Amino acid sequence: MDTRDVRFSILRQENEERERIVQIEKGVMSLNQRYADANRARFAEHKLLVLNVLSSPGSGKTALIARTLKDMAAEFRVGVIVGDLATDNDAERLRMSGAETLQIQTGTVCHLEAAMIGQALDAFDLSKLDLLIIENVGNLVCPAAYDLGEDFRVVLFSTTEGEDKPLKYPTMFKRADAVIISKLDLADTVEFDLEAALNNLYLVTPKATVFELSAKAGLGMEGWYDELRHRFARLKSAQS
């Protein structure tokens, strides 16, 4: 076998391996979609508004959810599912609000999957909830591809992360229904350029719905709450 034959054989093996990987990935995503569709039907049956909250680690997902639970307790009956690789620290923090909260520890899996959510739902009486908030694993890559059956996908973009996050992780931001610029109270301290951040975001997703807020300081939260009220009212109206 001459050198050309060896090279051809190696290239053919590499192509076959790539094709096999692609087929496996397609199968995984197809299965996930079936579970997501089943979740969505279950949510619709109970007229339940479902949020999938995503961000990189430390962007303020738990703080946003905790503040929302506190301020909206009189308006919504809320359940929470929290995804983390390990520990139940965030879930314990959210349980302090009084909301029913379930932790999913994913181990080495860097995202939540629809099948995980479907199993977790058995721990809730969905007929007693208006709103289900899913706090996804902190990651701006893997979770973007996985539909969980949610109505509303929200991505946080913290002022402490720099203005170019949307350019680095465009898929996550393109697939968001809304983007929250979080930790607004720290913008001046970290010299965050809000105008540049918004320009970068709109380059990736020109029609993005954006909320600028600080859960800790309470800045801009009412606009976020109005969005939840509007979406819940629309959901109830569509299903009545």
C-alpha positions as CSV (number, residue, x, y, z in Angstrom):
1,M,0.0,0.0,0.0
2,D,1.5,3.3,-1.1
3,T,1.4,6.6,0.9
4,R,-1.6,7.8,-1.1
5,D,-3.6,4.7,-0.3
6,V,-2.8,5.1,3.4
7,R,-3.9,8.7,3.4
8,F,-7.2,7.8,1.6
9,S,-7.9,5.0,4.1
10,I,-7.4,7.3,7.0
11,L,-9.6,10.1,5.5
12,R,-12.3,7.5,4.8
13,Q,-12.2,6.3,8.4
14,E,-12.3,9.8,9.7
15,N,-15.3,10.6,7.5
16,E,-17.2,7.5,8.6
17,E,-16.5,8.4,12.2
18,R,-17.8,11.9,11.8
19,E,-20.9,10.6,10.0
20,R,-21.5,8.1,12.9
21,I,-21.2,10.9,15.5
22,V,-23.6,13.1,13.5
23,Q,-26.2,10.3,13.4
24,I,-25.9,9.7,17.1
25,E,-26.3,13.4,17.8
26,K,-29.4,13.5,15.6
27,G,-30.8,10.6,17.4
28,V,-30.2,12.2,20.8
29,M,-31.8,15.4,19.8
30,S,-34.8,13.7,18.2
31,L,-35.4,11.8,21.4
32,N,-35.1,14.9,23.5
33,Q,-37.6,16.7,21.2
34,R,-40.2,13.9,21.8
35,Y,-39.8,14.3,25.6
36,A,-40.0,18.1,25.2
37,D,-43.2,17.8,23.2
38,A,-44.7,15.5,25.9
39,N,-43.7,18.1,28.6
40,R,-45.3,20.9,26.6
41,A,-48.6,19.0,26.3
42,R,-48.5,18.3,30.0
43,F,-47.9,22.0,30.8
44,A,-50.7,23.0,28.4
45,E,-53.1,20.6,30.2
46,H,-52.5,22.5,33.4
47,K,-52.3,26.0,31.9
48,L,-48.9,26.3,33.3
49,L,-46.4,29.1,32.2
50,V,-42.9,27.6,32.1
51,L,-39.7,29.5,32.1
52,N,-36.3,28.1,31.2
53,V,-33.7,30.5,32.7
54,L,-30.1,30.2,31.3
55,S,-26.8,31.9,31.8
56,S,-23.1,31.4,32.5
57,P,-22.2,30.6,36.1
58,G,-22.5,33.6,38.4
59,S,-24.7,35.7,36.2
60,G,-27.4,36.0,38.8
61,K,-30.0,33.4,37.8
62,T,-30.7,32.3,41.4
63,A,-30.9,35.9,42.6
64,L,-33.4,36.8,39.9
65,I,-35.5,33.8,40.7
66,A,-35.4,34.4,44.5
67,R,-36.4,38.0,44.1
68,T,-39.2,37.0,41.7
69,L,-40.5,34.4,44.1
70,K,-40.5,37.0,46.9
71,D,-42.2,39.8,45.0
72,M,-44.7,37.7,43.1
73,A,-45.8,35.4,45.8
74,A,-49.2,37.0,46.1
75,E,-49.9,36.7,42.3
76,F,-48.4,33.4,41.2
77,R,-48.2,29.9,42.7
78,V,-44.7,28.9,41.7
79,G,-42.7,25.7,41.5
80,V,-38.9,25.7,40.8
81,I,-36.6,23.1,39.3
82,V,-32.9,23.7,39.7
83,G,-30.2,22.1,37.6
84,D,-26.6,21.9,38.8
85,L,-23.7,19.6,38.3
86,A,-23.4,19.1,42.1
87,T,-24.7,20.4,45.4
88,D,-28.2,21.7,46.2
89,N,-27.1,25.1,47.4
90,D,-29.2,27.1,45.0
91,A,-32.3,24.9,45.6
92,E,-31.9,25.4,49.4
93,R,-31.7,29.2,48.9
94,L,-34.9,29.2,46.8
95,R,-36.8,27.0,49.2
96,M,-36.4,29.8,51.8
97,S,-39.0,31.7,49.7
98,G,-41.6,29.0,50.5
99,A,-41.8,27.9,46.8
100,E,-41.8,24.1,46.2
101,T,-38.3,23.5,44.8
102,L,-36.7,20.4,43.3
103,Q,-33.0,19.9,42.7
104,I,-31.6,17.9,39.7
105,Q,-28.0,17.0,40.0
106,T,-26.7,16.3,36.5
107,G,-23.2,15.0,37.5
108,T,-21.1,15.4,34.4
109,V,-23.9,16.5,32.1
110,C,-23.6,20.3,31.4
111,H,-27.3,20.9,30.7
112,L,-30.8,19.8,31.6
113,E,-32.7,17.5,29.2
114,A,-36.4,17.2,28.6
115,A,-36.5,13.7,30.0
116,M,-35.0,15.0,33.3
117,I,-37.7,17.6,33.5
118,G,-40.4,15.1,32.7
119,Q,-39.3,12.9,35.6
120,A,-39.1,15.8,38.0
121,L,-42.6,16.9,37.2
122,D,-43.9,13.9,39.1
123,A,-42.8,15.5,42.3
124,F,-45.2,18.4,41.8
125,D,-49.0,18.8,41.8
126,L,-49.1,20.8,38.6
127,S,-52.8,21.7,39.2
128,K,-51.7,23.8,42.1
129,L,-49.1,25.9,40.1
130,D,-49.4,28.9,37.8
131,L,-45.7,29.2,37.0
132,L,-42.8,26.8,36.8
133,I,-39.3,28.2,36.7
134,I,-36.5,26.0,35.5
135,E,-33.0,27.2,36.5
136,N,-30.7,25.5,34.0
137,V,-27.1,24.5,34.5
138,G,-24.8,27.5,34.3
139,N,-23.5,27.2,30.7
140,L,-23.8,29.2,27.5
141,V,-23.2,26.3,25.1
142,C,-24.9,23.0,25.8
143,P,-28.3,24.1,27.1
144,A,-28.9,26.2,24.0
145,A,-29.7,23.0,22.0
146,Y,-32.1,21.4,24.4
147,D,-35.8,22.2,24.3
148,L,-37.4,21.4,27.7
149,G,-40.9,22.1,26.6
150,E,-40.8,25.6,28.0
151,D,-43.0,28.6,26.9
152,F,-40.4,31.3,27.6
153,R,-36.6,31.0,27.3
154,V,-34.7,33.7,29.2
155,V,-30.9,34.3,29.0
156,L,-29.1,36.4,31.5
157,F,-26.1,38.6,30.5
158,S,-24.3,40.0,33.5
159,T,-22.6,43.4,33.6
160,T,-19.6,41.6,35.3
161,E,-19.1,39.4,32.2
162,G,-18.0,42.0,29.6
163,E,-19.9,43.4,26.7
164,D,-19.0,40.8,24.1
165,K,-20.9,37.7,25.5
166,P,-23.5,37.7,22.7
167,L,-20.8,37.6,20.1
168,K,-19.0,34.7,21.8
169,Y,-22.1,32.6,22.3
170,P,-24.5,33.6,19.5
171,T,-26.6,30.5,19.4
172,M,-27.7,30.9,23.0
173,F,-28.8,34.5,22.5
174,K,-30.4,33.8,19.1
175,R,-32.7,31.2,20.7
176,A,-33.7,33.4,23.6
177,D,-37.2,34.8,23.9
178,A,-35.8,37.5,26.2
179,V,-32.4,38.7,27.4
180,I,-31.9,40.1,30.8
181,I,-28.9,42.3,31.5
182,S,-28.3,41.6,35.1
183,K,-26.4,43.1,38.0
184,L,-27.1,46.6,36.7
185,D,-26.2,48.1,40.0
186,L,-22.6,47.0,39.3
187,A,-22.3,48.5,35.8
188,D,-20.5,51.7,36.8
189,T,-18.2,49.9,39.2
190,V,-17.0,47.4,36.6
191,E,-17.1,50.0,33.8
192,F,-19.6,48.1,31.8
193,D,-20.5,49.8,28.5
194,L,-24.2,49.2,28.2
195,E,-24.5,50.8,24.8
196,A,-21.7,48.5,23.4
197,A,-23.3,45.5,25.0
198,L,-26.7,46.3,23.4
199,N,-25.1,46.8,20.0
200,N,-23.4,43.4,20.3
201,L,-26.7,41.8,21.3
202,Y,-28.7,43.3,18.5
203,L,-26.0,42.3,16.0
204,V,-26.8,38.7,17.0
205,T,-30.5,39.0,17.5
206,P,-31.9,42.3,16.1
207,K,-35.4,41.9,17.6
208,A,-34.4,40.8,21.1
209,T,-36.6,41.7,24.0
210,V,-34.3,43.1,26.7
211,F,-34.7,43.8,30.4
212,E,-32.1,45.8,32.3
213,L,-32.3,45.1,36.0
214,S,-30.7,44.3,39.3
215,A,-32.4,41.7,41.4
216,K,-30.3,42.6,44.4
217,A,-31.1,46.4,44.3
218,G,-34.6,45.9,42.8
219,L,-33.8,48.0,39.8
220,G,-36.0,47.4,36.7
221,M,-37.9,44.5,38.2
222,E,-41.4,45.8,37.6
223,G,-40.9,45.6,33.8
224,W,-39.8,41.9,34.2
225,Y,-42.9,41.2,36.4
226,D,-45.2,42.9,33.8
227,E,-43.7,40.6,31.2
228,L,-44.6,37.5,33.3
229,R,-48.1,38.9,33.9
230,H,-48.6,39.5,30.2
231,R,-47.4,36.1,29.2
232,F,-49.5,34.3,31.8
233,A,-52.6,36.2,30.9
234,R,-52.0,35.5,27.2
235,L,-51.5,31.8,28.0
236,K,-54.7,31.6,30.0
237,S,-56.7,33.4,27.3
238,A,-55.4,31.2,24.5
239,Q,-56.3,28.0,26.4
240,S,-59.7,29.1,27.7
